[in-house]
């Protein structure tokens, strides 16, 4: 089974599952056989933010989160604007596979409306500080790097709720996941006075949360993130001691000076003890090890990826197909020298044995013909072609940068690890974007707004990337 099919099968199983299950259960339902495929399913489950593994059982969050009350303390900013920005305060309670802006709130049997509002980053960043960068629900995320940009987000209209209760700072909202509607919270008012009156029970709940949270921090979580850590905390929570919702998550964590949060190179937020160095936790991948593991894989010389790997070329099949589509969109015929000129730019010679070059040429031409036959001239959308060209241009910069490091005989362990991982992460994002552009151009619906977002992101990266690459080169004594 291909990885994409396996991932779809796992997600389909998880989306419908409400009870604990075993690896055998999911493999049987998804018809997954073979030790390697079963091992991959186990890895996907370990990486999932939707379940908690306890011994040999997997517990979907639906099986232990419904009905659990949580407390949110709206800020003065939210109260004055008559809104609520859920942000990280509702993780991990959002529906399966959905972002935080997909939740809804029900008050007096009515779903509260949402609206789009624009704010500066300093006004809203506190609501997203525990969320992975990729999950922040900013609608025009391509503008996030611009100082002083107006950022659009969906907010929930809480004006009536606040007015009905003469809501003031210190009052809170209690949320419970609905028993009948997916992704809907039923809300109720809790005054500051009632909160104070329940102080003993609140402290009992806070103690139960801290005990569960400490167990999570002291334990091991594969592919940790703040969202996964909080999911595990609610799983381990002693529900008998949670008779009333404890202090709001933000206040509870802010008051615990022993704990802090940090961002990994890929934007993943993790919680850890304040006296722990992120590097000592082993959460960041080792760039040198990544390269070594990649070199250990035996290349398949019947594929474009295999030949590129054999030649030590950092490009892959997705980028090759993007370049071929670029040629086809411009009405050009197959030309091996043009394609090879792009893929191997910056190298004095291709260092390719004749028989390998013949095979590479054959595979390239076959891929070109396949794309040519699939390409409908009616889908000649200039924004897609323009976005693809931008990515190919930046991808070439990264490829030439890696070749310069190779020619300069720089050892991987000499490079700044965090900066190199950031470059690799961005390279991965570009690769995924190229794949999505290909799918859209060949068969999908064109969303011009999304395409424009890609273009704006690439325009910013074109300006930022040279500085980052030059900084890495200077750190290892290479001057251009």
N, C-alpha and C positions, 0 to 999 in steps of 0.2 A: 504494500500500500504506500502511495506517495505521501510525503509529509503533510502536504496541504489537505489531502483527503482525510488523513488520520486526525489532524487538528480539527477539521470540521466535524468529524464523527465524535470526537471527545466533547467539543462544545455543544453539540446537539444533545448528547447524553446529559451533560451537566445542566443545561438550561431547563430540562424537564424533571430532573431528579430532586426530590424533597427529603429523601431518607438516606442515612449512611449506606455506603457500598464498599465493595472490595475491588481490587484490581481485576480479579476474575469476573466480577459482575460487568464491569464496563467493557472488557475485552470480548466477552461473550455477546453482549448486546450490540457492540459495534463491529462484530465479526473480525476481530483483529487477532491474528495468529503469528507464531514465530517469536523466538526469544528477543530478537532485536527490536521488533515492532512493539512488543510488550514493554520492553525497557524504555522505548521512546514515549509510550503512553504514560509510564510512571514519571518520566521527566516532565511531561506536559502538566501532569497533575501537581507535581511538586512546585512548578512555576506558577500555577493558577492562583489568582487572588480571590477565587470564589469558594474555596474549600479549605478545610483544616485536616491534616493527617494525624491520626492518633493510633499508634501501633500499626496494625495492618488494615485499618478502616479509614475511609475518607468521608468527611462530614460536610455536606453542602451548607452554605450559610443560611439557606432557607430553613434548614432543620433546627436552627437554634437562635435565629435573630428575631423572628416574628413575635410581636407582642412585647418585646423588651423595650421599656421606656427609656428614652434619653432626654437630656435637658440641653437647651440652647439658650444662651443669654444674648439677645440682640444688642448690638452696640448702639451708642447714641447716633452714629451715622445712619444706621438702618432705621432706627425709630423715627428720626427727623425726616427721612426720605420716604417713610411708609413702606419699606421693602424688607425682604430677607434675602441674603446671599448665602445659600446653604454651604457651598464650598466644602472644605475638609471636615466640617462638623457633622456631616451625615455619612462619611465613609466609616465602615464598609457596608452601609445599609442600602446603597443604590441597587437597582435591579441587575440581574445577571447580564454581564457584558455591556452595561450602559455607563455613561458618564454621570457625574453629579448633577448636571443640569437637566437630566431626564426624570428626576423625582418630582412628585406633585404633593400638594398639601390640601387636606380636606378640613373645612371648618363649617360647622352647622350643616353637614351633608352636602356642601358645595365645594367643588375644586377651585382653589384660588387661582386667579389668572396670573399669567406671566407677561412680562414686557421687556423690551431691549432698552437698556440705558447705557450711556457712555460715561466712563470715569477715568481718572488718571491712575497709573499703577500704584502710587503711594496710598490711594484711597481704598484699594481693594486687595492689595497683596496679603494682608493679614488673614483673609478668608481662604487663601489657597496655599498657605505656607507649608502644609503637610502633604500636599498633593504632588504626584509626579508631574514633571513639566508637560509631558504629552497629554495629561488628563485635564489640565487647566482649561475650563470651558470658555475661553475668550474667542469670540466669533471672528474677529480680525486679528488672529494671532500673529500674522505676518508683520504687524506694526509694533510688536512688543519690544523690539530692540531700539525703537525710536524714542529719544528722550522727550517726555512731555506728551506722548501720543494719547489720543482719546481711544480707549479700549472698550469695545462693546461686549456686554455680557447680558444673559437672561437673568432677570431678578423676579422674585415672587411678590405680588402685591399684597402686603399685610396691613394696608391702611385701615381697613374696616376692623380687623382683629385688634389692632393697637387702640383705635378709637373706642371700640366697645368696652375695653377694659381699662381705659385711661392709663395706658401702658407707660411705664417710666423705667429709667435705669435701675437695675436691681431686680426687676421682675423677670420672669423667664417663661419659655414656651416648652411644654413637654410633648414629645413626639413618640408616636407608636406606629410601627408598620401596620398598615391595614391588613385585615384577615381576608378581605374579599377582592382587593384590587392590587395588582402588581405595581410596585414602585410608588405607592401612595402612602403618605403619612397622615394619620389623624392627629390633630393638634388640640391642646387645651392650655388654658392660662394657669400660671402659678405665680402668685404675688410674692413680693419680697418678704412680706409678713408671714405668709404660709411657709415659705422656705426656711425662715428663721425658726418657726415653731417646730418644724420637722428636722431641726439641726442634728439631733442624735441619730435619726435614721439615715440622713444624708451622709453623715460621717461614717456610718456603718457601710453604706454603699461605696463611698470613696475608698475605704480600707479594702473592701473586696476587690475593687478595680485595681488598686495599686498592687495587691498581692498577685493577681492574675497577670498584670503587666510586667511585674518583676520576673515572674516565671518565664515570660516570653523573652525578655531581655537576657536572662541568664541561660536560656536554652538555645537551640539551633533551629533556624528557619532557612530552607533552601530559597535562594533568590529573594532576600528580605526587602520589604518596603514598608513605609509607615502604614499603608493600607492593610497589608498582610499582617503586620504586627498587631494592629488594632483588631483585626478579624480574629486572630488567635486569642487576644485578650478577652474578647467577649465570649469566645468558646470556653475558656478556662474559668470564666467568671462564676463565682458561687451564687447562683440565682436566688437561693434562699435568703441571702443577705442583701439582695437588691430589691427590697420591698418598696422603696421609692427611688426615682432616678437620682444619681449622685450629682456632684457639682459638674457644670459644663466642662467638656473635654479641654477646651483651651485654657480655662482658669486652672483646672487640675494640673495640666502639664506645666503651665507657667509658674505655678507655685512649687513645683518639684524641681528645684535647682540642680538636682543630681542628673537630670535627663536633658538632652538637647537633640536637635535634629540637624542633619547634614544632607547635602545633595551629592550623589555620585556623578561621575562624568557624563552619564546618559540622562541626567535629570531626575533619576529616581530618588525620592526622599526616604531616609531611614532615621529611625529613632535609636539613640544609644546613650550610654552614660557619658556625662560631660567630661570626665577625666580619661576617656578612651580616645585614642588617636584613630581616625578613620582608617589610616593605612595599616594599623596593627590588627584591625578587625578582619582583614582579608576579604572585604566586600568588593573592592575594585579588582577586575581581572588583571592578570599579569600580561603586559603587552608582549614581552619576550616569549612567554609560554604560548601565547596565541599563535605567534609566528612559527614556533617550533612544531606545534601540533598540526598546523596547516601543511608544513613540509613533510610530515610523517605520513600523510594520506597518499596512497598510491594513485597516480594520475591515470585516468581512462583516456587513452589516445584516440578513441573513436568519438570523442566529444570535443567541442570547442573549449569548454572549461578545462578538460584534461590537458589539452595541448598548451593552453595558456599557463596552467599550473606547472607543467614540465619546463616551460621557458622562464618561469619565475616572474610572469607578467601579472600585475595586480588587477587587470581588467577581468571581467567575467562575461558570461553569455548574455546577461540582461543588457549590459552596456553595448556589446557587439550588436545585438538586435536593434537597440536604439539608434546606433550609427547607421545601420543598414536602412532603417525606416527613414532616417533623415535623408539619405541618398535617394530613396524611392520617392519621397515627398517632393524632392527637387527635380524629379523626372530624369534622374541619371541612371545609366546602365551599370551593371555589375563591373567593378574595377578593383581587382585585388590590390594593386599598388596604392590606391587611395585609402582603402580600408586599413591595410597594413601600416601605411604611413601614419595614420592616426593612432593605432594601437601600440605602435613601437616608437613613437616620436621621442627623440632624446637619446636614442641608442645608436651607437656608431654602426652597428650591424645587427641584424635580427638573430644571429647566432643560431640559425635553424637548419638542421640537416635537410638535404633535398627531399628525402622521402617524407619528412614531417611537414615540410612546406607544401608539398603536393597534397597531402592529406588535409592540411589546414585550409588550403585553397578550395578543395573539394567541399569541405564542410561549410565554408563561408558561402560558396555559390549556392549550395543546396538551401541554406538558411535564407539567402537573398530571394531565391525563387519562391520559397514558401511564403515569405512575407509579401512579395510582389503580387502573388495570386490571391492573398487574403486582403490586400489593401484596396479599398473602394475610393476612387478619386473624389467621390462626393463627400468623403470624410476628410477632405483636405482643409483642416481647420488651422488657420494661421496662428492663433494663440497657443495651440498644442505644439506646433512645430517650433515656435519661438521659445517656449519653455524648455523643450527638449534640447535645443541648441545651447541655451544657457547652461543647462546641466552638463552637457558634453564638454563645454568649454572649461567649467570648473573641475570636472572629473579629470580632464587632461592635466590641469595644474597639479592636482594631487598625485597623479601617476608620475609626472616628471619629477616632482619633489621626492617621491619614494625611490626613483631611479638614481637621483643625485646622491641620496643617502647610501644606496648600494654601491655606486661607483666610488664614493669616498670611503668605503669600507668601514662605515659606522656600525658598531655592534648594537643590537637592540637594547641591551641593558645600559647603554650610554645615553639613551634618549630620555627626555622628560616623559615619564609614563602617563601622567594625567593628560598632558597636551596631545600626545600621540593617540590616546584613546578617544579624545574628543574629535580628532580628525577622522579616525576610523568610524566613529558613531555618525558623523555627518556624511561620510562616504556611504554608509549603509542607508541613511535616509534618502540620499540621492538615488541610490540603486532601487530602492522601493518605489520612489516617485517615478522613475523611468518605467518600471514595470506597470504601474498604474496608468501612466500616460499611454503606453502601448495598448492596454486593455480598452481604454476609453476610445482611442482612435480606431481600433479595429472593430469594436463591437458595442461599446458602452454609450451611455448618455453623457453629453458634454455639459459640464457645469462651468460656465465661463468665470463665475466668481472664484471657484476653487483654482482654476488655471491661473487667474490673475494673482491669487495669493501665492502660488508657486513662483510666479515670475518676480513678485516683490521680494520673496524670501531669497531667491537666487541673486537678485540685484544687490541685496545687502551682503550676501556671502561673497560675491565677487569683490566687494570693497574690503571686507574683513579678512578673507582668507590669506592674501599675500602677507599681511602683517603677522598672522599666526604662524605661517610656514617659515617666514624669515626669523621669527623668534626662536623656533625650534632649531633651525640651522645655526644660528649664532650661539645657541647653548652648547653645540658640539663643535664649535670653532670653524664652521663653514661660512665663508663670506661670498656673496654674489656680486 
